[in-house]
């Protein structure tokens, strides 16, 4: 199978197994470090700035972070890749997964995560809602318009 991904330099330890207990079947799968999408380097001052300034939020929605995945020798931007609608597998996944994202449940998980400050809770929920709306929802609407 030919892949669109350039895995050169991708950490070899970021692999795991998906287990289907209905079929008692296991497959190798990449494990993506979602930590970068939640901006682990953001301290309180950065979080406050991002929450209060639309341009700062837009920067973090559309431009950073980059994916660890390379395409054509460059790290991809999530918005550019997903909204391009160039990759049928991505489009199929978008249609399949987006309706299953439950922001109420995500909010509950954030609210119930111990040791987070109120600022961190607000920041994470805001960024996740905004990225869903402005990347995933936008891309699905674009795909459905044809």
N, C-alpha and C positions, 0 to 999 in steps of 0.2 A: 504494500500500500504506500503510495506516495503522499507525503505530508506537505502542507503549506508552511509548516513551522521550521524555523532554523533553530535547532536545539543546541547548537554549538555554545558551549559556555554555560548551559543550563545546569544547575547543580545536580549531580547524579543521585543525590540522596533525597531528592524531592519526588519520590515515587512511593506509591502505596498500593493497596489492593482494595477493590470494590467487591464485596461479597453479596451475592444474591441468595438469600436463605430459602427462597421458594424453589430454586433450581439446584441448590448446593453447588454453585458455580462461582469462581473467583477470576477476576481479570486485573491485570496491571493497569494502573491509572496514575497520571500526574497529580501531585498534591501541590496546590497553589498556596503560597504563603499570603494569606489575606491580611496580614498585619500591615503591609504597606498601604493598602487601600483605606485603612483607618488612621493613617498618618501618625505612626508611633513617635516620631520626633517632635510632634506638636506639643509645646508646653502651654501653660495657661494663657500666656500673652498671645501666642499664635491662635489658639482656639477662640479667644475673645475677638481678635482682629477678624478672623474668618467669619465668625457669626455676625459681626456688625458691618461688614463691608462686602457688598455683592461682587465686586471685582476680585477680591481675595477668594471668595467661594468659587467663582467661575474659573479662576486659575486652577483650583484644586479639583474641579469637576472635569474640565476639558483638557487640561495640559499636564497636570501631575496628579498622581504618580504615573510613571510609565509602567507598562507590563514588563515582566521578566522575559516575555516571549519576543523573539526577533523575527521580523519579516523583511526580507530583502536587506539584511544586514543592519536593520535599525529596530530599536525597541518600539513597540507599537503604543499608541495612545488608545485607551479603551473607546472613547467616543468615536474617533476616526475609524477604527476598525469595525466596530459594531454598526455604526450608522452608515457605513459605506455600502452595506448590503451585498458586498462582492462575494462573500463566502457562504455558499448554500448551507453548509453544516452549521454555521453560526446562525443563519436565519431560522433554520429548523429548531435549533436549541432555544432561540429567543421566543419563538411561538410556543414552545413546549414549557419553558421554565417561567417566563414572566407571569403568566396567570397564577402560578403557584406561590409567588412571593407574597407573603402576608405581613404587611407592615405593622399591624397590631401585635402580632406575635413577636416580631423583631423588637418592637418597643418594649414589650413585656420582658424579653430577654435582657435588654439594656437596663431597664428599670430594676430588675432583680439581680443584676450582676453586682456582687459585693465589691467594696473598695473603690468604686468609681465616684468621683465628685459629681455634683449637680452640673457643673460646667462640662465635664466629660460626657455625661449622659446627653445633654442638650447638643453638644457638638457631634457625637456619633450619630444620633438620631437625625439631626439636620442633614448631615453629609450623606447618610444612606438614603434618606427620602429624596434629596435633591439629585443624587446620582441615578437613582431609579427613574425618577420623573424625566430628567433631562438627557439621560443616555438611553435607558432601556425603553421607557414608554415612548419617547420620541422616535426611536428606531423602529419599534413595532408599528406605530402609526404610519410611518413612512413606508414600511414594508407592505402594510395592508392597502395603502393608496396605490401601490404598484408603480 
